[in-house]
Amino acid sequence: ADVRDEESADIDAQVLAANNEEEERTPIPPSSAALERFASRRDALAAAREAREALVAEQHARLTRLFDRTSTDEEAIASHWAQRGGVRALFASSISANDALVLQLEAKLKEMLPALQLAALAALSSATARLLEAPEESRDPNGSNGSNVSKNGSKGSNGSSVSLAALEEVEASVRETESRVEARMPVLSLWTRREALIKDALDLKTEGGDPARLLDRGANSFRVRQQEEKRRRIVEKDIPKLTERMRKAVLEWEEQNGGGSFILAGRPLLEVMDEEKEKEEKEREEDKARRLEKRSRDLNGPLSPGAGGAAARGRAPAPGSATRPGSA
């Protein structure tokens, strides 16, 4: 037993000495060549990671556009990214799957392009019509602007190719036209309301010229005439107000757009409004002259040939009094 204890103590002493020697040993630093290799490898891995991140970002952007173009549902999009480790997954298998999906969606988009371009051209035609710039007789009643794409062909009627670039060009034109429509809306909304009132005024004038309406003694005749009178008051009050507001809106628009004329139905709107004003003033003067002439005829009464004035009524004119025109 004493011998075993001595051997154990000797072993413990040797282990302790070895540990002390290990602690006192100075570590050998890596060589410069090794450090250079490590740095080069680190830089290469960082560059590879950066390139892969850029590739994945480009794939994500392309897929996002293609998802939108092909109207891919949200569930299918979420399923794709979940199976590939997320939107920013850098796995080689994920990148490969993204490439395959890009090719699949591009083929699908190519089949959809003719219909998409037709829809874009229809939207452009609709937006252009809402501008109300072209003369009414030159507007296509079918809403076509003459550049439709054949549903079965690869070229439009104007010879333009059906392509993503052509589609994007039309869509840019739609956005630009929609923006112009929005900028013109303050004037166009007033013009629309004013035109409706003018039409109502013309309808009232037509209805008022029908003598049969005055002979109507039906149960609703009084209410109908009351409604007509109410409409007449609204028209007479609101048209001048809307005209003045529209003139101010046109002047503001022209000032904001470099002084160019606000074109409506092929003509400057202010020019049309000035002509309308002159026409209304002329009609007012003519109407006034007709009323004065009618009043004069009513005061003078009908005169028979060779007789007139006081003599025609069997009375002698007063001394020194003047006779009316047409009297003996």
Secondary structure, 3 states (H helix, E strand, C coil): CHHHHHHHHHHHHHHHHHHHHHHHCCCCCCCHHHHHHHHHHHHHHHHHHHHHHHHHHHHHHHHHHHHHHCCCCHHHHHHHHHHCCCCCCCCHHHHHHHHHHHHHHHHHHHHHHHHHHHHHHHHHHHHHHHHCCCCHHHCCCCCCCCCCECCCCCEECCCCECCHHHHHHHHHHHHHHHHHHHHHHHHHHHHHHHHHHHHHHHHHHHHHCCCHHHHCCCCCHHHHHHHHHHHHHHHHHHHHHHHHHHHHHHHHHHHHCCCCCCEECCEEHHHHHHHHHHHHHHHHHHHHHHHHHHHHHHHHCCCCCCCCHHHHCCCCCCCCCCCCCCCC
